[in-house]
């Protein structure tokens, strides 16, 4: 696989992940992680392994982010080796109620059986800007 093809494949995987997340499909979202994948959530919570990631997404997508949608920018990919790459990009989460939240995600991606999977993910949400005071 060429580096340009790997970049396009990684970006396609991240977009498919965003679609699963926006559907509220925890099992499908977790399937984008390697078996030994790690997720360090925006609030510092850490999950290890696909089953742990799925449980976290189940709580997140059927709790505080029920009905939310995420949009990810294309982002950038830096190939580290032929089987490891770093993807990062901006995100915007639009909850079912309330203002959109902006953030950024950094993911270490690993080639596993012909597919790029998340080995480690670090999504972060930016704090809301302070309100203007008179």
N, C-alpha and C positions, 0 to 999 in steps of 0.2 A: 504494500500500500504506500502510495506517495504521501509526502507531508501535506500537500494541498488537499488531497482526498481525505486524509485523516481529519484535517481541520473542518471540512464540510460535514463529515460524519459526526464529529463531536457536536457541532452547532445544531445539527438535525436532532441528535439525542436530547440536547438541552431544551429544544423547542417542544419535542414530544413529552418530555417531563412536565413542562409548564402546562400543557394541555391536560395531562392526567391530574395534576394538582388542581387546576381550575374546575375540573369535573368533580372534585372531592373524592377521588378514587385513590385511597391510601395504598391499597395493594399494588395497583399499577405504578404509583409514584415510587414506592419502595423497590419495585422491580428494576429501576434504573440504577440501583446500587449493587456493587459487588457483594458477594456473600459476606466478606469481611469488612464491608463499608462502614464508615463512621460519619455521623452527622453531628455537628456542634451547632445547635439552634441559635436563633437570634437572641434568646434570653440566657444563653449559656448552658442550656440542657444538652446532654451528650447521650447519643445512642450508638451502640455498637452492634453490627450485624444487621442483615436485612430484616429479620423479624423485629428487632428493636426499633429500627427506622419505621417499619410499617405501623407499629403500635403508636409511635409518636405522631405520625401523620394522621392516624385514626383519631387521636385526641385533638390534634390541631384543626383538621379539616371538618370535624363534626362538632367542634367546640367553638373557640374564639374566631376561627376563620370559616365557619360554615357559610357556604354560598359565596365566598370570596373568589376573585379571579386574579391571576398573576400574569403580568406581561414581562417578558424578559427581552432585553436588547440582544442583538446578535452576539455581542461580546467579542472577546479576543481569545485566541488559543496560542499557547506557547508549547511547542513540542519539546519535551525533556529528553525522551528516548523514543524509540519506535513504538513502545508500548505504554508510555506514560506521558500525560500532557496536563497542562494547567489551563483551565477555562475560567474566565471571570467576566462578569457583566452586571449592568444595572438591572434592577427589578422595580416593578411598581405593583403593589397589591391593592386591589380595590375591594374593600369589604362590602358585604351586602348592605350595611348601613355605616355611614361615617365617611370621613375623608380618606382619599388614597394615601398609602404609605410608600415612601421610596426607600430603596436599600441597594445592597450590592452583595453578590455571591462570588465566592472563590471556590472552585472545585478541582480536586486532583482526579483525573480520569485515567482509567486503566483499560487496556485492550484485553478482553476476556472472551475467548471462543468467537472471535470475529466481530465483537461488539464493544463499543466504548461504554464502560460503566463507571459510576461514581465510586471512587475509593475513599474520598473524604470530601465533605461539603461543609462550608462555613457561610451560611446566609446571615446577613446583618441588616437590620432596619435602622434608618437614620432617625434621630429624635425630631419631633415636630419643631418648627421654628418658634421661638418665643413670641407670644402675642404682643402687639404694640400696646404700650401703656400710656395713658394721657399724662 
